[in-house]
Amino acid sequence: MKTIVLRVLLLGWGLLPTLAGAQPDPATFPLAGDWAGAFVYQGATQHLVLHMNTTPERKMTALLDHIDQNVSGDPAIGGSFDGTHLILRFFYWKPNSDRVLEYKVATYEATVNASASEMTGVWTQEGSWPLNFKRKTWQAKNPKPAPPTIFDGDWAGIEEEGGGLQIHFIFHLRNTEDGLMALLDCPDEHFKGALASKVSYDGESRQISITVGQAIFAGKMTADGKALDTSMTEPGYHFLIHFDRLAPKMTAPN
């Protein structure tokens, strides 16, 4: 059995529990910004960049770039911050004795100094490694909305893996001043809001390509604009996935 492997060390954007205590406006979240860190694993130094922010709903978000493997945009699955103590949890897959991938959880725990400029902590994943971060920037970039493209909206698709196994995906596409942004949910793999590291599209040909972690979704919108027929490829795997446009969510009047 196979399930989508976005990365072995899986970190990224995800909705996390509301921060403990009174939460400031997202723009003044004390950990917002970029952080650089590194740890040594099997004699090799792994360089990381952690991006912290909050959503308009005041949920903490975290995105970790693994520089040496050129991977970014993968989701966290939980965590908390009480003003000094930060906990982030991430999932990864590990083959068991039958070569079936099993769901595992890794944890990063750190103490943030009084000036919110350094994190001193430990990464735990079948072993423990010191992992400290130093602040690079004090602001998190929040791109402003831009006029929508033909791809803007929410899209739901199912990956048929055989044997009755299905993996459900939901893409959220929104245009911004920095270009089309894509967030990916996968309820079956317990993550929400994985940020695509690259999105390219052509409105005239209706072609689109979205890279999330090591997975690339590439395809074309149907003539009626109601569906996307894509192929999903990642190292060693290839699937055809049909996405249907979801109806816009209705909000109740004040």
Residue pairs with C-beta under 8 A, 6 or more apart in sequence:
1 100
1 101
1 161
1 163
1 165
2 101
2 161
2 237
3 93
3 101
3 161
3 165
3 167
3 188
3 189
4 159
4 167
4 186
4 189
4 215
4 232
4 234
4 237
5 93
5 101
5 214
5 234
5 235
5 237
6 74
6 194
6 212
6 213
6 214
6 215
6 234
7 66
7 69
7 71
7 74
7 92
7 213
7 214
8 92
8 93
9 66
9 90
9 92
9 106
9 125
10 74
10 75
10 90
10 91
10 92
10 106
10 191
10 213
11 50
11 62
11 63
11 64
11 66
11 74
11 75
11 76
11 88
11 90
12 62
12 63
12 64
12 72
12 73
12 74
12 75
12 76
12 90
12 191
12 194
12 195
12 213
13 61
13 62
13 63
13 73
13 75
13 76
13 183
13 193
13 194
13 195
14 61
14 62
14 75
14 76
14 77
14 78
14 191
14 192
14 193
14 194
15 55
15 57
15 59
15 61
15 192
15 193
16 59
16 60
16 61
16 62
16 76
16 78
16 79
16 80
16 88
17 59
17 60
17 78
17 79
17 80
18 58
18 59
18 60
19 29
19 54
19 58
19 60
19 80
19 81
19 82
20 80
20 81
20 82
20 83
21 82
21 83
23 29
23 54
23 58
24 30
26 32
26 53
26 54
26 55
26 56
26 58
26 142
27 142
29 52
29 53
29 54
29 60
29 140
30 83
30 112
30 116
31 52
31 60
31 81
31 86
31 112
31 116
32 52
32 53
32 54
32 138
32 139
32 140
33 51
33 52
33 135
33 136
33 137
33 138
33 139
33 140
34 49
34 50
34 51
34 52
34 135
34 136
34 137
34 140
35 49
35 50
35 51
35 52
35 119
35 133
35 134
35 135
35 136
36 47
36 48
36 49
36 50
36 133
36 134
36 136
37 47
37 48
37 49
37 50
37 119
37 131
37 132
37 133
37 134
38 45
38 46
38 47
38 48
38 131
39 45
39 46
39 48
39 123
39 129
39 130
39 131
40 46
40 129
41 129
44 68
45 68
46 66
46 68
47 66
47 67
47 68
48 64
48 65
48 66
48 67
48 131
48 133
49 64
49 65
49 67
49 136
50 62
50 63
50 64
50 65
50 133
51 62
51 63
51 64
51 65
51 140
52 60
52 61
52 62
52 140
53 60
53 61
53 140
53 142
54 60
54 61
55 61
60 79
60 80
60 81
61 76
61 193
62 76
62 79
62 88
63 72
63 73
63 74
63 195
64 72
64 74
64 90
65 71
65 72
66 72
71 197
71 213
71 214
72 195
72 197
72 213
73 194
73 195
73 196
73 197
73 211
73 212
73 213
74 191
74 194
74 212
74 213
75 90
75 191
75 192
75 193
75 194
75 195
76 88
76 89
76 90
76 191
77 89
77 90
77 91
77 105
77 190
77 191
78 88
78 89
79 86
79 87
79 88
79 89
80 86
80 87
81 87
81 112
83 112
84 111
84 112
85 109
85 110
85 111
85 112
86 108
86 109
86 110
86 111
86 112
86 119
86 121
87 107
87 108
87 109
88 107
88 108
88 109
89 105
89 106
89 107
89 108
90 105
90 106
90 107
90 108
91 103
91 104
91 105
91 106
91 189
91 190
91 191
92 104
92 105
92 106
92 125
93 101
93 102
93 103
93 104
94 101
94 102
94 104
94 126
95 101
95 102
96 102
103 189
103 190
104 125
104 126
106 123
106 124
106 125
107 123
107 124
107 125
108 121
108 122
108 123
108 124
108 131
109 121
109 122
109 124
110 119
110 120
110 121
110 122
110 131
110 132
110 133
111 119
111 120
111 121
112 118
112 119
113 119
113 120
116 135
117 134
117 135
118 132
118 133
118 134
118 135
119 132
119 133
119 134
120 132
121 130
121 131
121 132
121 133
122 128
122 129
122 130
122 131
123 129
123 130
123 131
141 178
143 176
143 177
143 178
143 181
144 176
144 177
145 174
145 175
145 176
145 177
146 175
146 176
146 177
147 175
148 174
148 175
149 173
149 175
149 180
149 201
149 203
150 203
150 206
150 221
150 225
151 173
151 180
151 201
151 208
151 221
152 173
152 174
152 175
152 180
153 173
153 245
153 246
153 248
154 170
154 171
154 172
154 173
154 245
154 246
154 248
155 170
155 171
155 173
155 228
155 243
155 244
155 245
155 246
156 168
156 169
156 170
156 243
156 244
156 246
157 168
157 169
157 170
157 171
157 228
157 230
157 241
157 242
157 243
157 244
158 166
158 167
158 168
158 169
158 241
158 242
159 166
159 167
159 168
159 169
159 232
159 239
159 241
160 166
160 239
161 167
161 239
166 188
167 186
167 188
167 189
168 186
168 187
168 188
169 184
169 185
169 186
169 241
169 243
170 184
170 185
170 186
170 187
170 246
171 182
171 183
171 184
171 185
171 210
171 217
171 243
172 182
172 183
172 184
172 185
172 193
173 180
173 181
173 182
173 199
174 180
174 181
175 181
179 199
180 199
180 201
181 195
181 196
181 199
182 195
182 196
182 199
182 210
182 212
183 193
183 194
183 195
183 196
184 193
184 194
184 196
184 210
184 212
185 191
185 192
185 193
185 194
186 192
186 194
194 212
194 213
195 212
196 210
196 211
196 212
197 211
197 212
197 213
198 209
198 210
198 211
199 208
199 209
199 210
199 211
200 208
200 209
201 207
201 208
201 209
202 208
205 220
206 220
206 221
206 222
207 218
207 219
207 220
208 218
208 219
208 220
208 221
208 228
208 230
209 216
209 217
209 218
210 216
210 217
210 218
211 217
213 234
214 234
214 235
215 232
215 233
215 234
216 232
216 233
216 234
217 230
217 231
217 232
217 241
218 230
218 231
218 233
219 228
219 229
219 230
219 231
219 243
220 228
220 229
220 230
221 227
221 228
222 228
222 229
225 245
226 244
226 245
227 242
227 243
227 244
227 245
228 242
228 243
228 245
229 240
229 242
229 243
230 240
230 241
230 242
230 243
231 238
231 239
231 240
231 241
232 238
232 239
232 240
232 241
233 239
